[in-house]
Amino acid sequence: MSDYNLYTLKENDQEQFHLFKSRRELDGSCSARSKSICKKMDHKRASKFTCKSEKEARLKCAEIGKSVCGTCVSHLYADYE
């Protein structure tokens, strides 16, 4: 198994989207963390997309626009090095 270096996007009841750190399992399935990056959403809802790269997540979030949690999406642009 690899680190949680992929992303899953989920929509909450208020029609806001949140990102979850995810990873691909050995059997090919996608496993997402139980809380969104911002810690405001649980991993209970259906996904908009699963186990996508950082680049793919950036493009999808830009396509969706303002409905994506700003805290979650800012994680895609942060420079931690």
Biopython code that builds the backbone (N, CA, C, O; Angstrom):
import numpy as np
from Bio.PDB.StructureBuilder import StructureBuilder

atoms = [
    (1, "MET", "N", (0.836, -1.183, 0.000)),
    (1, "MET", "CA", (0.000, 0.000, 0.000)),
    (1, "MET", "C", (0.881, 1.247, 0.000)),
    (1, "MET", "O", (1.964, 1.260, 0.586)),
    (2, "SER", "N", (0.410, 2.266, -0.650)),
    (2, "SER", "CA", (1.159, 3.512, -0.711)),
    (2, "SER", "C", (0.617, 4.514, 0.297)),
    (2, "SER", "O", (-0.387, 4.267, 0.966)),
    (3, "ASP", "N", (1.292, 5.632, 0.392)),
    (3, "ASP", "CA", (0.824, 6.722, 1.247)),
    (3, "ASP", "C", (-0.470, 7.291, 0.681)),
    (3, "ASP", "O", (-0.876, 6.967, -0.435)),
    (4, "TYR", "N", (-1.100, 8.135, 1.466)),
    (4, "TYR", "CA", (-2.314, 8.819, 1.026)),
    (4, "TYR", "C", (-1.906, 10.010, 0.162)),
    (4, "TYR", "O", (-1.919, 11.149, 0.629)),
    (5, "ASN", "N", (-1.544, 9.753, -1.096)),
    (5, "ASN", "CA", (-1.071, 10.808, -1.983)),
    (5, "ASN", "C", (-2.019, 11.072, -3.150)),
    (5, "ASN", "O", (-1.648, 11.749, -4.109)),
    (6, "LEU", "N", (-3.238, 10.543, -3.076)),
    (6, "LEU", "CA", (-4.267, 10.783, -4.083)),
    (6, "LEU", "C", (-5.436, 11.500, -3.413)),
    (6, "LEU", "O", (-5.428, 11.711, -2.200)),
    (7, "TYR", "N", (-6.445, 11.876, -4.207)),
    (7, "TYR", "CA", (-7.556, 12.666, -3.679)),
    (7, "TYR", "C", (-8.905, 12.124, -4.130)),
    (7, "TYR", "O", (-9.062, 11.641, -5.252)),
    (8, "THR", "N", (-9.870, 12.217, -3.226)),
    (8, "THR", "CA", (-11.262, 11.873, -3.492)),
    (8, "THR", "C", (-12.097, 13.105, -3.160)),
    (8, "THR", "O", (-11.854, 13.768, -2.152)),
    (9, "LEU", "N", (-13.079, 13.411, -4.005)),
    (9, "LEU", "CA", (-13.930, 14.583, -3.816)),
    (9, "LEU", "C", (-15.346, 14.128, -3.508)),
    (9, "LEU", "O", (-15.913, 13.309, -4.232)),
    (10, "LYS", "N", (-15.925, 14.667, -2.421)),
    (10, "LYS", "CA", (-17.280, 14.300, -2.004)),
    (10, "LYS", "C", (-18.116, 15.555, -1.800)),
    (10, "LYS", "O", (-17.591, 16.622, -1.479)),
    (11, "GLU", "N", (-19.424, 15.413, -1.991)),
    (11, "GLU", "CA", (-20.359, 16.526, -1.824)),
    (11, "GLU", "C", (-21.172, 16.314, -0.548)),
    (11, "GLU", "O", (-21.655, 15.210, -0.298)),
    (12, "ASN", "N", (-21.327, 17.372, 0.264)),
    (12, "ASN", "CA", (-22.117, 17.256, 1.490)),
    (12, "ASN", "C", (-23.576, 17.673, 1.247)),
    (12, "ASN", "O", (-23.959, 17.977, 0.117)),
    (13, "ASP", "N", (-24.378, 17.683, 2.307)),
    (13, "ASP", "CA", (-25.802, 18.011, 2.195)),
    (13, "ASP", "C", (-26.058, 19.452, 1.776)),
    (13, "ASP", "O", (-27.135, 19.758, 1.262)),
    (14, "GLN", "N", (-25.101, 20.338, 1.981)),
    (14, "GLN", "CA", (-25.247, 21.736, 1.612)),
    (14, "GLN", "C", (-24.705, 22.017, 0.200)),
    (14, "GLN", "O", (-24.516, 23.172, -0.183)),
    (15, "GLU", "N", (-24.460, 20.949, -0.560)),
    (15, "GLU", "CA", (-23.942, 21.029, -1.927)),
    (15, "GLU", "C", (-22.569, 21.693, -1.990)),
    (15, "GLU", "O", (-22.244, 22.392, -2.951)),
    (16, "GLN", "N", (-21.768, 21.462, -0.943)),
    (16, "GLN", "CA", (-20.387, 21.914, -0.930)),
    (16, "GLN", "C", (-19.505, 20.673, -1.049)),
    (16, "GLN", "O", (-19.817, 19.619, -0.494)),
    (17, "PHE", "N", (-18.411, 20.814, -1.774)),
    (17, "PHE", "CA", (-17.504, 19.698, -2.013)),
    (17, "PHE", "C", (-16.291, 19.789, -1.100)),
    (17, "PHE", "O", (-15.786, 20.874, -0.813)),
    (18, "HIS", "N", (-15.828, 18.608, -0.646)),
    (18, "HIS", "CA", (-14.653, 18.518, 0.215)),
    (18, "HIS", "C", (-13.710, 17.446, -0.326)),
    (18, "HIS", "O", (-14.149, 16.444, -0.890)),
    (19, "LEU", "N", (-12.413, 17.672, -0.146)),
    (19, "LEU", "CA", (-11.388, 16.727, -0.578)),
    (19, "LEU", "C", (-10.951, 15.828, 0.570)),
    (19, "LEU", "O", (-10.835, 16.265, 1.715)),
    (20, "PHE", "N", (-10.715, 14.573, 0.240)),
    (20, "PHE", "CA", (-10.209, 13.573, 1.178)),
    (20, "PHE", "C", (-8.911, 13.013, 0.625)),
    (20, "PHE", "O", (-8.831, 12.688, -0.560)),
    (21, "LYS", "N", (-7.886, 12.896, 1.474)),
    (21, "LYS", "CA", (-6.657, 12.214, 1.072)),
    (21, "LYS", "C", (-7.021, 10.742, 0.859)),
    (21, "LYS", "O", (-7.766, 10.159, 1.647)),
    (22, "SER", "N", (-6.490, 10.151, -0.208)),
    (22, "SER", "CA", (-6.840, 8.775, -0.582)),
    (22, "SER", "C", (-5.607, 8.009, -1.033)),
    (22, "SER", "O", (-4.542, 8.577, -1.273)),
    (23, "ARG", "N", (-5.792, 6.701, -1.138)),
    (23, "ARG", "CA", (-4.733, 5.847, -1.680)),
    (23, "ARG", "C", (-5.360, 4.673, -2.417)),
    (23, "ARG", "O", (-6.503, 4.297, -2.155)),
    (24, "ARG", "N", (-4.608, 4.109, -3.328)),
    (24, "ARG", "CA", (-5.025, 2.938, -4.077)),
    (24, "ARG", "C", (-4.574, 1.702, -3.305)),
    (24, "ARG", "O", (-3.404, 1.580, -2.941)),
    (25, "GLU", "N", (-5.507, 0.790, -3.061)),
    (25, "GLU", "CA", (-5.198, -0.453, -2.345)),
    (25, "GLU", "C", (-4.642, -1.493, -3.319)),
    (25, "GLU", "O", (-4.722, -1.314, -4.534)),
    (26, "LEU", "N", (-4.088, -2.564, -2.792)),
    (26, "LEU", "CA", (-3.500, -3.617, -3.624)),
    (26, "LEU", "C", (-4.518, -4.251, -4.562)),
    (26, "LEU", "O", (-4.168, -4.683, -5.660)),
    (27, "ASP", "N", (-5.779, -4.310, -4.133)),
    (27, "ASP", "CA", (-6.814, -4.911, -4.975)),
    (27, "ASP", "C", (-7.377, -3.928, -6.013)),
    (27, "ASP", "O", (-8.293, -4.269, -6.761)),
    (28, "GLY", "N", (-6.823, -2.707, -6.054)),
    (28, "GLY", "CA", (-7.267, -1.705, -7.027)),
    (28, "GLY", "C", (-8.345, -0.767, -6.522)),
    (28, "GLY", "O", (-8.673, 0.213, -7.191)),
    (29, "SER", "N", (-8.901, -1.048, -5.355)),
    (29, "SER", "CA", (-9.939, -0.174, -4.805)),
    (29, "SER", "C", (-9.311, 1.107, -4.252)),
    (29, "SER", "O", (-8.100, 1.191, -4.052)),
    (30, "CYS", "N", (-10.160, 2.088, -4.016)),
    (30, "CYS", "CA", (-9.706, 3.362, -3.487)),
    (30, "CYS", "C", (-10.107, 3.468, -2.026)),
    (30, "CYS", "O", (-11.256, 3.205, -1.670)),
    (31, "SER", "N", (-9.169, 3.849, -1.187)),
    (31, "SER", "CA", (-9.425, 4.015, 0.237)),
    (31, "SER", "C", (-9.184, 5.477, 0.601)),
    (31, "SER", "O", (-8.083, 5.994, 0.410)),
    (32, "ALA", "N", (-10.219, 6.148, 1.128)),
    (32, "ALA", "CA", (-10.095, 7.545, 1.531)),
    (32, "ALA", "C", (-10.069, 7.641, 3.051)),
    (32, "ALA", "O", (-10.647, 6.806, 3.746)),
    (33, "ARG", "N", (-9.403, 8.652, 3.549)),
    (33, "ARG", "CA", (-9.393, 8.893, 4.991)),
    (33, "ARG", "C", (-10.804, 9.176, 5.475)),
    (33, "ARG", "O", (-11.669, 9.529, 4.674)),
    (34, "SER", "N", (-11.051, 9.029, 6.758)),
    (34, "SER", "CA", (-12.405, 9.164, 7.301)),
    (34, "SER", "C", (-12.878, 10.611, 7.407)),
    (34, "SER", "O", (-14.084, 10.850, 7.470)),
    (35, "LYS", "N", (-11.973, 11.573, 7.427)),
    (35, "LYS", "CA", (-12.325, 12.993, 7.502)),
    (35, "LYS", "C", (-11.713, 13.737, 6.317)),
    (35, "LYS", "O", (-10.639, 13.388, 5.828)),
    (36, "SER", "N", (-12.431, 14.776, 5.869)),
    (36, "SER", "CA", (-11.911, 15.607, 4.786)),
    (36, "SER", "C", (-10.655, 16.344, 5.249)),
    (36, "SER", "O", (-10.352, 16.374, 6.442)),
    (37, "ILE", "N", (-9.939, 16.927, 4.319)),
    (37, "ILE", "CA", (-8.710, 17.654, 4.649)),
    (37, "ILE", "C", (-8.988, 18.747, 5.684)),
    (37, "ILE", "O", (-8.186, 18.959, 6.593)),
    (38, "CYS", "N", (-10.124, 19.440, 5.548)),
    (38, "CYS", "CA", (-10.480, 20.516, 6.478)),
    (38, "CYS", "C", (-11.080, 19.993, 7.783)),
    (38, "CYS", "O", (-11.306, 20.771, 8.709)),
    (39, "LYS", "N", (-11.342, 18.686, 7.869)),
    (39, "LYS", "CA", (-11.912, 18.008, 9.047)),
    (39, "LYS", "C", (-13.392, 18.344, 9.281)),
    (39, "LYS", "O", (-13.908, 18.085, 10.368)),
    (40, "LYS", "N", (-14.085, 18.916, 8.284)),
    (40, "LYS", "CA", (-15.483, 19.308, 8.455)),
    (40, "LYS", "C", (-16.476, 18.333, 7.829)),
    (40, "LYS", "O", (-17.685, 18.537, 7.937)),
    (41, "MET", "N", (-15.992, 17.284, 7.182)),
    (41, "MET", "CA", (-16.894, 16.325, 6.544)),
    (41, "MET", "C", (-16.398, 14.910, 6.785)),
    (41, "MET", "O", (-15.200, 14.639, 6.696)),
    (42, "ASP", "N", (-17.327, 14.008, 7.092)),
    (42, "ASP", "CA", (-17.008, 12.590, 7.253)),
    (42, "ASP", "C", (-17.107, 11.883, 5.909)),
    (42, "ASP", "O", (-17.761, 12.361, 4.982)),
    (43, "HIS", "N", (-16.452, 10.748, 5.826)),
    (43, "HIS", "CA", (-16.401, 9.940, 4.605)),
    (43, "HIS", "C", (-17.624, 9.024, 4.525)),
    (43, "HIS", "O", (-17.487, 7.805, 4.617)),
    (44, "LYS", "N", (-18.820, 9.599, 4.355)),
    (44, "LYS", "CA", (-20.031, 8.787, 4.311)),
    (44, "LYS", "C", (-20.784, 8.922, 2.995)),
    (44, "LYS", "O", (-21.627, 8.079, 2.688)),
    (45, "ARG", "N", (-20.512, 9.932, 2.230)),
    (45, "ARG", "CA", (-21.267, 10.231, 1.029)),
    (45, "ARG", "C", (-20.624, 9.621, -0.212)),
    (45, "ARG", "O", (-19.464, 9.208, -0.194)),
    (46, "ALA", "N", (-21.404, 9.575, -1.287)),
    (46, "ALA", "CA", (-20.885, 9.106, -2.570)),
    (46, "ALA", "C", (-19.849, 10.103, -3.086)),
    (46, "ALA", "O", (-19.887, 11.282, -2.730)),
    (47, "SER", "N", (-18.949, 9.644, -3.900)),
    (47, "SER", "CA", (-17.850, 10.468, -4.384)),
    (47, "SER", "C", (-18.128, 11.070, -5.750)),
    (47, "SER", "O", (-18.785, 10.462, -6.595)),
    (48, "LYS", "N", (-17.616, 12.274, -5.947)),
    (48, "LYS", "CA", (-17.638, 12.921, -7.259)),
    (48, "LYS", "C", (-16.546, 12.296, -8.126)),
    (48, "LYS", "O", (-16.755, 12.037, -9.311)),
    (49, "PHE", "N", (-15.402, 12.061, -7.537)),
    (49, "PHE", "CA", (-14.336, 11.270, -8.153)),
    (49, "PHE", "C", (-13.472, 10.671, -7.062)),
    (49, "PHE", "O", (-13.434, 11.179, -5.941)),
    (50, "THR", "N", (-12.774, 9.584, -7.393)),
    (50, "THR", "CA", (-11.965, 8.878, -6.391)),
    (50, "THR", "C", (-10.546, 8.647, -6.880)),
    (50, "THR", "O", (-10.302, 8.434, -8.067)),
    (51, "CYS", "N", (-9.620, 8.695, -5.934)),
    (51, "CYS", "CA", (-8.205, 8.381, -6.167)),
    (51, "CYS", "C", (-7.632, 9.046, -7.413)),
    (51, "CYS", "O", (-7.114, 8.377, -8.307)),
    (52, "LYS", "N", (-7.731, 10.349, -7.457)),
    (52, "LYS", "CA", (-7.166, 11.123, -8.569)),
    (52, "LYS", "C", (-5.873, 11.794, -8.113)),
    (52, "LYS", "O", (-5.664, 12.021, -6.921)),
    (53, "SER", "N", (-5.018, 12.104, -9.069)),
    (53, "SER", "CA", (-3.758, 12.779, -8.766)),
    (53, "SER", "C", (-4.012, 14.217, -8.332)),
    (53, "SER", "O", (-5.121, 14.732, -8.473)),
    (54, "GLU", "N", (-2.991, 14.848, -7.811)),
    (54, "GLU", "CA", (-3.099, 16.249, -7.404)),
    (54, "GLU", "C", (-3.494, 17.122, -8.597)),
    (54, "GLU", "O", (-4.346, 18.002, -8.469)),
    (55, "LYS", "N", (-2.884, 16.883, -9.741)),
    (55, "LYS", "CA", (-3.200, 17.669, -10.949)),
    (55, "LYS", "C", (-4.664, 17.482, -11.357)),
    (55, "LYS", "O", (-5.354, 18.457, -11.657)),
    (56, "GLU", "N", (-5.138, 16.234, -11.370)),
    (56, "GLU", "CA", (-6.532, 15.966, -11.726)),
    (56, "GLU", "C", (-7.487, 16.612, -10.715)),
    (56, "GLU", "O", (-8.538, 17.131, -11.092)),
    (57, "ALA", "N", (-7.118, 16.577, -9.445)),
    (57, "ALA", "CA", (-7.947, 17.189, -8.403)),
    (57, "ALA", "C", (-8.010, 18.701, -8.589)),
    (57, "ALA", "O", (-9.076, 19.296, -8.436)),
    (58, "ARG", "N", (-6.882, 19.329, -8.917)),
    (58, "ARG", "CA", (-6.869, 20.778, -9.170)),
    (58, "ARG", "C", (-7.805, 21.135, -10.315)),
    (58, "ARG", "O", (-8.591, 22.077, -10.211)),
    (59, "LEU", "N", (-7.721, 20.385, -11.404)),
    (59, "LEU", "CA", (-8.553, 20.670, -12.576)),
    (59, "LEU", "C", (-10.037, 20.509, -12.266)),
    (59, "LEU", "O", (-10.848, 21.342, -12.672)),
    (60, "LYS", "N", (-10.399, 19.452, -11.554)),
    (60, "LYS", "CA", (-11.805, 19.211, -11.227)),
    (60, "LYS", "C", (-12.333, 20.282, -10.274)),
    (60, "LYS", "O", (-13.453, 20.765, -10.440)),
    (61, "CYS", "N", (-11.537, 20.648, -9.287)),
    (61, "CYS", "CA", (-11.964, 21.683, -8.342)),
    (61, "CYS", "C", (-12.134, 23.023, -9.046)),
    (61, "CYS", "O", (-13.061, 23.769, -8.733)),
    (62, "ALA", "N", (-11.254, 23.338, -9.989)),
    (62, "ALA", "CA", (-11.377, 24.579, -10.762)),
    (62, "ALA", "C", (-12.638, 24.548, -11.618)),
    (62, "ALA", "O", (-13.318, 25.562, -11.771)),
    (63, "GLU", "N", (-12.945, 23.383, -12.173)),
    (63, "GLU", "CA", (-14.149, 23.223, -12.996)),
    (63, "GLU", "C", (-15.415, 23.430, -12.161)),
    (63, "GLU", "O", (-16.365, 24.066, -12.619)),
    (64, "ILE", "N", (-15.427, 22.897, -10.949)),
    (64, "ILE", "CA", (-16.593, 23.021, -10.069)),
    (64, "ILE", "C", (-16.713, 24.451, -9.542)),
    (64, "ILE", "O", (-17.814, 24.998, -9.482)),
    (65, "GLY", "N", (-15.604, 25.050, -9.167)),
    (65, "GLY", "CA", (-15.590, 26.442, -8.734)),
    (65, "GLY", "C", (-15.852, 26.653, -7.259)),
    (65, "GLY", "O", (-15.346, 25.912, -6.416)),
    (66, "LYS", "N", (-16.652, 27.677, -6.947)),
    (66, "LYS", "CA", (-16.862, 28.140, -5.575)),
    (66, "LYS", "C", (-17.462, 27.104, -4.632)),
    (66, "LYS", "O", (-17.359, 27.254, -3.415)),
    (67, "SER", "N", (-18.074, 26.080, -5.155)),
    (67, "SER", "CA", (-18.711, 25.068, -4.303)),
    (67, "SER", "C", (-17.706, 24.161, -3.606)),
    (67, "SER", "O", (-18.089, 23.367, -2.747)),
    (68, "VAL", "N", (-16.428, 24.265, -3.958)),
    (68, "VAL", "CA", (-15.404, 23.442, -3.331)),
    (68, "VAL", "C", (-14.868, 24.180, -2.102)),
    (68, "VAL", "O", (-14.570, 25.372, -2.172)),
    (69, "CYS", "N", (-14.749, 23.485, -1.001)),
    (69, "CYS", "CA", (-14.230, 24.046, 0.248)),
    (69, "CYS", "C", (-12.866, 24.700, 0.005)),
    (69, "CYS", "O", (-11.944, 24.061, -0.502)),
    (70, "GLY", "N", (-12.753, 25.960, 0.367)),
    (70, "GLY", "CA", (-11.503, 26.698, 0.173)),
    (70, "GLY", "C", (-10.347, 26.132, 0.965)),
    (70, "GLY", "O", (-9.210, 26.124, 0.493)),
    (71, "THR", "N", (-10.628, 25.659, 2.162)),
    (71, "THR", "CA", (-9.573, 25.071, 2.994)),
    (71, "THR", "C", (-9.045, 23.796, 2.352)),
    (71, "THR", "O", (-7.835, 23.577, 2.290)),
    (72, "CYS", "N", (-9.959, 22.959, 1.876)),
    (72, "CYS", "CA", (-9.542, 21.708, 1.225)),
    (72, "CYS", "C", (-8.732, 21.983, -0.038)),
    (72, "CYS", "O", (-7.661, 21.406, -0.226)),
    (73, "VAL", "N", (-9.238, 22.861, -0.902)),
    (73, "VAL", "CA", (-8.569, 23.106, -2.179)),
    (73, "VAL", "C", (-7.233, 23.821, -1.979)),
    (73, "VAL", "O", (-6.318, 23.635, -2.781)),
    (74, "SER", "N", (-7.100, 24.627, -0.935)),
    (74, "SER", "CA", (-5.837, 25.315, -0.702)),
    (74, "SER", "C", (-4.707, 24.306, -0.441)),
    (74, "SER", "O", (-3.540, 24.594, -0.706)),
    (75, "HIS", "N", (-5.054, 23.151, 0.068)),
    (75, "HIS", "CA", (-4.077, 22.089, 0.310)),
    (75, "HIS", "C", (-3.399, 21.655, -1.005)),
    (75, "HIS", "O", (-2.236, 21.251, -0.999)),
    (76, "LEU", "N", (-4.120, 21.738, -2.112)),
    (76, "LEU", "CA", (-3.562, 21.347, -3.410)),
    (76, "LEU", "C", (-2.499, 22.329, -3.901)),
    (76, "LEU", "O", (-1.685, 21.986, -4.759)),
    (77, "TYR", "N", (-2.503, 23.535, -3.366)),
    (77, "TYR", "CA", (-1.594, 24.581, -3.818)),
    (77, "TYR", "C", (-0.521, 24.929, -2.794)),
    (77, "TYR", "O", (0.351, 25.750, -3.076)),
    (78, "ALA", "N", (-0.568, 24.333, -1.635)),
    (78, "ALA", "CA", (0.394, 24.622, -0.573)),
    (78, "ALA", "C", (1.756, 24.052, -0.942)),
    (78, "ALA", "O", (1.855, 22.998, -1.571)),
    (79, "ASP", "N", (2.787, 24.756, -0.546)),
    (79, "ASP", "CA", (4.150, 24.296, -0.764)),
    (79, "ASP", "C", (4.769, 23.969, 0.585)),
    (79, "ASP", "O", (5.144, 24.865, 1.341)),
    (80, "TYR", "N", (4.871, 22.686, 0.882)),
    (80, "TYR", "CA", (5.339, 22.242, 2.188)),
    (80, "TYR", "C", (6.825, 21.977, 2.248)),
    (80, "TYR", "O", (7.329, 21.547, 3.286)),
    (81, "GLU", "N", (7.537, 22.218, 1.173)),
    (81, "GLU", "CA", (8.978, 21.907, 1.161)),
    (81, "GLU", "C", (9.814, 23.084, 1.547)),
    (81, "GLU", "O", (11.041, 22.984, 1.585)),
]
sb = StructureBuilder()
sb.init_structure("model")
sb.init_model(0)
sb.init_chain("A")
sb.init_seg("    ")
for serial, (resi, resn, name, xyz) in enumerate(atoms, 1):
    if name == "N":
        sb.init_residue(resn, " ", resi, " ")
    sb.init_atom(name, np.array(xyz, "f"), 0.0, 1.0, " ", f" {name:<3s}", serial, name[0])
structure = sb.get_structure()
